[in-house]
Amino acid sequence: MPQSVPDDRPHTDLTHAILESAMRVQSVLGVGLLEKPYKVCLAHALRQKGHRVLVEVHLDITFEGLLIPDSYLIDLLVDDTVVVEAKTVERLTAIHQAQVLTYLRLSGKDVGLLLNFWACPLKEGGIQRLVLSRGRT
């Protein structure tokens, strides 16, 4: 089963750029908004830095040849490399981590950022970096 690997650090420069932009977005917008303004502003900030950002990326799943389109929705996909899931919740839980790990598995990506814009400041409990292990031993 895929697992989160905390000591593996692929795409560090990109995740740092995403986090820097996310902290700037939160400092300008403040806390208390719904997810959409944070996602839209984060995508805008990253595009201004030259990153390619896709918003609301649909993921399909298949079961025994049955295609189930649009089964999941990734908030942001940055440079076709890092999955970003934005939340505005009191606290992040294991279900949020499972959601990001599922997105990583289904999309074939290795790194995800789980951001809770209600944590203030963002860097104090509002950031989780997840790396999907694909059967490493």
C-alpha positions as CSV (number, residue, x, y, z in Angstrom):
1,M,0.0,0.0,0.0
2,P,1.3,3.5,-0.8
3,Q,2.7,5.4,2.2
4,S,3.8,8.9,3.1
5,V,7.6,9.1,3.4
6,P,8.6,12.0,5.5
7,D,12.4,11.9,4.9
8,D,12.2,11.9,1.1
9,R,12.4,15.4,-0.4
10,P,11.9,15.4,-4.2
11,H,10.9,18.8,-5.8
12,T,12.1,20.8,-2.8
13,D,12.6,24.0,-4.8
14,L,9.2,23.9,-6.3
15,T,7.4,23.1,-3.0
16,H,9.3,26.0,-1.4
17,A,8.1,28.3,-4.2
18,I,4.5,27.1,-3.7
19,L,4.7,27.6,0.1
20,E,6.2,31.0,-0.3
21,S,3.3,32.1,-2.5
22,A,0.7,30.5,-0.2
23,M,2.0,32.4,2.8
24,R,1.9,35.6,0.8
25,V,-1.7,34.9,-0.3
26,Q,-2.7,34.3,3.3
27,S,-0.9,37.4,4.5
28,V,-2.8,39.5,2.0
29,L,-6.3,37.9,2.2
30,G,-6.2,37.0,5.9
31,V,-8.1,34.0,7.3
32,G,-11.8,33.2,7.3
33,L,-12.5,32.9,3.6
34,L,-13.7,29.8,1.8
35,E,-11.3,27.8,-0.2
36,K,-11.9,29.3,-3.7
37,P,-10.3,32.7,-3.2
38,Y,-7.1,31.1,-1.8
39,K,-6.9,28.6,-4.7
40,V,-7.5,31.3,-7.3
41,C,-5.0,33.7,-5.8
42,L,-2.4,31.0,-5.2
43,A,-2.7,29.9,-8.9
44,H,-2.3,33.6,-9.9
45,A,0.7,34.2,-7.7
46,L,2.5,31.1,-9.0
47,R,1.7,32.0,-12.6
48,Q,3.3,35.4,-12.0
49,K,6.4,33.6,-11.0
50,G,6.4,31.6,-14.3
51,H,4.9,28.4,-13.1
52,R,2.3,26.4,-15.1
53,V,-0.7,25.9,-12.9
54,L,-3.8,23.8,-13.6
55,V,-6.9,24.4,-11.4
56,E,-9.5,21.8,-10.6
57,V,-7.9,18.9,-12.5
58,H,-10.4,16.1,-13.0
59,L,-9.2,12.5,-12.2
60,D,-11.0,9.4,-13.6
61,I,-10.9,6.0,-12.1
62,T,-11.7,2.6,-13.7
63,F,-13.1,-0.5,-12.3
64,E,-13.0,-3.7,-14.3
65,G,-13.1,-1.8,-17.6
66,L,-15.8,0.7,-16.3
67,L,-14.6,4.3,-16.6
68,I,-15.9,6.6,-13.9
69,P,-15.1,10.1,-15.1
70,D,-14.4,13.0,-12.9
71,S,-14.2,10.9,-9.8
72,Y,-11.8,13.2,-8.0
73,L,-10.8,16.9,-8.4
74,I,-7.3,18.1,-7.6
75,D,-7.3,21.7,-6.5
76,L,-4.0,22.7,-8.2
77,L,-1.4,20.9,-10.2
78,V,1.8,22.9,-10.4
79,D,4.3,22.4,-13.2
80,D,2.7,19.0,-13.8
81,T,4.6,17.9,-10.7
82,V,3.1,18.9,-7.4
83,V,-0.5,18.3,-6.3
84,V,-1.8,21.1,-4.0
85,E,-4.9,20.6,-1.9
86,A,-6.3,23.8,-0.2
87,K,-8.4,23.5,2.9
88,T,-10.2,26.0,5.2
89,V,-10.9,23.9,8.2
90,E,-10.3,24.1,11.9
91,R,-7.6,21.5,11.7
92,L,-6.1,19.0,9.2
93,T,-7.0,15.4,9.8
94,A,-6.0,11.9,8.6
95,I,-8.8,12.0,6.0
96,H,-7.3,15.1,4.4
97,Q,-3.9,13.3,4.2
98,A,-5.6,10.2,2.7
99,Q,-7.3,12.5,0.1
100,V,-4.0,13.9,-1.1
101,L,-2.3,10.4,-1.1
102,T,-5.2,9.2,-3.3
103,Y,-4.7,12.1,-5.7
104,L,-1.0,11.3,-5.9
105,R,-1.7,7.6,-6.6
106,L,-4.3,8.3,-9.2
107,S,-2.4,11.1,-10.9
108,G,1.0,9.3,-10.9
109,K,2.6,12.2,-9.1
110,D,4.9,11.8,-6.1
111,V,4.6,15.0,-4.1
112,G,1.6,16.8,-2.6
113,L,1.1,19.8,-0.4
114,L,-1.9,20.0,2.0
115,L,-2.5,23.6,2.9
116,N,-5.0,24.8,5.6
117,F,-5.5,28.5,5.1
118,W,-7.4,28.8,8.4
119,A,-4.2,28.1,10.3
120,C,-2.6,31.4,11.2
121,P,0.1,31.8,10.3
122,L,0.0,29.1,7.6
123,K,3.4,27.7,8.6
124,E,2.2,26.9,12.1
125,G,0.1,23.8,11.5
126,G,-1.3,24.6,8.1
127,I,1.2,22.9,5.9
128,Q,1.7,19.2,5.3
129,R,4.1,17.9,2.7
130,L,3.3,14.3,1.5
131,V,5.5,12.1,-0.6
132,L,4.0,8.9,-2.1
133,S,6.2,5.8,-1.8
134,R,5.6,3.5,-4.7
135,G,6.8,0.2,-3.2
136,R,10.3,1.2,-2.3
137,T,12.1,-1.2,0.0
